[in-house]
């Protein structure tokens, strides 16, 4: 994309940009790194140093749900279901600033420990093999790596960690798809709030019953750990446990599904890099980091300005919405050599795929573990794995980068 392109009309939800946002992001990063979008009435920040600094700056507030609810959902004409759905989102740690964020993260971290994550490794391997067995069972040599693999793997893992009965796990797909419209919405979809409210109501009601059952009979799982998490005299309230359970069930699979899907596509498109990983399995940790950098699941991160900030000659006013773009920052040539090349041996630069600072992703160790198992396992067990034509379809949303359809072929 050349400098002659009219960046005032830049649209990350345009058809070409949904399929491949990186040319547009490169043009913004080079020519208009703090870009005002009239279409979205928002700022887009695209350079690594600016994105990294803003993620650490409390003037770029995460508390964007409460102001929206007060402005749009308090009147008599507001849909009560949508208001209730935003009430659940309002309790999510990711939409909090200190001191509320600090309190919730501290309590949650006591339940979401490295030990809790690492003990899931055998189950992740087992579930991965179950799904690959199913993919190869019919002898067709075809599957969808999102619908039949990445999604059921990550959804099963987080559901099992929380203590959701196995027979109920398929129900989360529809609920999650509906909630996606609230959290990652496509900005132009007028029905997304109503659909999201329906999914949120059903999931919240289900989890409320599950929390009450765990309160009566604690189990060795994450939900019971949330209920019992305490710091001095502080603990999660009943409603906070339910909201946090919704957050973990949603965020616990959405991001990692996209990481696995995007990562496998990138390796299939770069067979030289796949061969390096095949030849040296010890590269898997660095490969996951490079896949997070190259085409990770976080396209943008939304913030609301809590104060006026001057940035590269622009004034971001209090109340303005800002989209920080890790997807662009992770390809900034000021930080990464040959940033548009996939290089599983890369050792230079730190990617921002899981954020940085106070809001660094608490689930990053689990996502890394799942990806480090699922990606090489699929390459090993599906010989001749290759995309099935150009059938990949991407979610048309601003905040995340992920495949909704990824049909592949392999040698049966």
Helices and strands as residue ranges (DSSP letters): G 7-9, H 15-19, H 22-31, E 34-37, E 42-45, H 48-56, E 60-61, H 65-72, H 80-90, G 93-95, H 100-111, H 114-118, H 121-137, E 142-144, I 146-150, H 151-162, G 166-168, H 171-183, H 192-216, H 222-228, E 230-231, E 234-235, H 238-269, H 271-279, G 281-283, H 284-295, E 301-305, E 309-311, E 314-316, E 321-324, H 326-329, G 357-359, H 364-381, E 386-387, E 393-394, E 403-405, E 407-409
